[in-house]
Amino acid sequence: MKEIFGIPESKKQRRQRISREIGRKGKAGEEIIRMNYALRGYEVERTGRGSDFHAVKRDVLGRVIDSKYIEVKTGSSTLSELQQKTKKRKRGHYKVERVEPPPFFYQDL
């Protein structure tokens, strides 16, 4: 048992805290990648199944120049079965972005 501010933390509370931290770390990583692609001129939209985002870059006339599906991974996480299947189906249009957001982006204070 670990103590937080003098209050003992149970195993269940520790698992919940770590799970929340991992979720926040993933969301922070997604936000960093979303901003990076938006700054490079891509239209970024959330997909939700098999990948995190679909990024499309258009020319001045509105024609599609580049289109890719992006999966954001933080830490040592691996692709799920669905993500591997999507990567295989999309072939060259699927990009796995690895990012390590700074700790102050996601940790409890």
C-alpha positions as CSV (number, residue, x, y, z in Angstrom):
1,M,0.0,0.0,0.0
2,K,1.2,3.4,-1.0
3,E,0.3,6.5,0.9
4,I,-1.0,9.6,-0.9
5,F,-1.0,12.7,1.4
6,G,-1.0,10.3,4.4
7,I,-4.0,8.3,3.3
8,P,-3.2,4.7,2.4
9,E,-4.0,3.7,-1.2
10,S,-5.5,0.2,-1.8
11,K,-4.6,-2.0,-4.8
12,K,-7.9,-1.2,-6.5
13,Q,-7.3,2.6,-6.1
14,R,-3.8,2.2,-7.4
15,R,-5.0,0.3,-10.5
16,Q,-7.7,2.9,-11.1
17,R,-5.1,5.8,-10.7
18,I,-2.7,4.1,-13.1
19,S,-5.5,3.3,-15.6
20,R,-6.6,7.0,-15.6
21,E,-3.0,8.1,-16.0
22,I,-2.5,5.8,-19.0
23,G,-5.7,7.1,-20.6
24,R,-4.7,10.7,-20.1
25,K,-1.3,10.0,-21.5
26,G,-2.9,8.5,-24.7
27,K,-5.3,11.5,-25.1
28,A,-2.3,13.9,-24.7
29,G,-0.4,12.0,-27.3
30,E,-3.4,12.1,-29.7
31,E,-3.7,15.8,-29.2
32,I,0.0,16.4,-30.0
33,I,-0.2,14.4,-33.2
34,R,-3.5,16.1,-34.2
35,M,-1.8,19.5,-33.8
36,N,1.3,18.4,-35.7
37,Y,-0.7,17.3,-38.7
38,A,-3.0,20.3,-38.6
39,L,0.1,22.6,-38.6
40,R,1.4,20.7,-41.7
41,G,-1.8,21.5,-43.6
42,Y,-3.8,18.3,-43.1
43,E,-7.5,18.2,-42.3
44,V,-7.7,15.8,-39.4
45,E,-10.8,14.0,-38.3
46,R,-11.4,11.3,-35.7
47,T,-12.2,7.8,-37.0
48,G,-12.6,5.8,-33.8
49,R,-12.3,2.2,-35.2
50,G,-9.0,0.7,-36.2
51,S,-7.2,4.1,-36.2
52,D,-7.3,7.3,-34.3
53,F,-7.4,9.8,-37.1
54,H,-7.9,10.2,-40.9
55,A,-5.7,13.0,-42.2
56,V,-6.3,14.5,-45.7
57,K,-4.1,17.1,-47.4
58,R,-5.7,19.0,-50.3
59,D,-4.3,21.4,-52.9
60,V,-5.6,24.9,-53.7
61,L,-8.4,23.5,-55.9
62,G,-9.6,21.0,-53.2
63,R,-8.1,17.9,-54.8
64,V,-6.7,15.3,-52.4
65,I,-2.9,15.2,-52.5
66,D,-2.3,12.9,-49.5
67,S,-4.6,10.7,-47.4
68,K,-3.6,8.6,-44.4
69,Y,-4.9,6.8,-41.4
70,I,-3.0,7.6,-38.2
71,E,-2.8,5.5,-35.0
72,V,-1.1,7.2,-32.1
73,K,0.8,5.0,-29.6
74,T,2.4,6.1,-26.3
75,G,4.9,4.2,-24.2
76,S,5.4,0.6,-25.2
77,S,1.9,-0.1,-26.3
78,T,1.3,-2.4,-29.2
79,L,-1.3,-2.5,-32.0
80,S,-4.5,-4.4,-31.2
81,E,-5.8,-7.1,-33.5
82,L,-8.3,-4.7,-35.1
83,Q,-5.5,-2.1,-35.6
84,Q,-3.3,-4.7,-37.2
85,K,-6.1,-5.8,-39.5
86,T,-6.8,-2.1,-40.5
87,K,-3.0,-1.6,-41.1
88,K,-3.0,-4.6,-43.4
89,R,-6.1,-3.4,-45.3
90,K,-5.0,0.2,-45.7
91,R,-1.4,-0.8,-46.6
92,G,0.7,2.3,-47.4
93,H,-2.0,4.7,-46.1
94,Y,-1.7,3.6,-42.4
95,K,0.8,5.3,-40.2
96,V,1.7,4.4,-36.6
97,E,2.9,7.6,-34.8
98,R,4.9,7.0,-31.6
99,V,5.0,9.9,-29.2
100,E,6.0,10.4,-25.5
101,P,4.1,13.5,-24.2
102,P,5.8,15.5,-21.4
103,P,4.6,14.3,-17.9
104,F,2.9,17.5,-17.0
105,F,0.4,16.8,-19.8
106,Y,-1.2,13.9,-18.1
107,Q,-0.2,13.3,-14.5
108,D,-2.2,13.9,-11.4
109,L,-1.2,16.9,-9.4
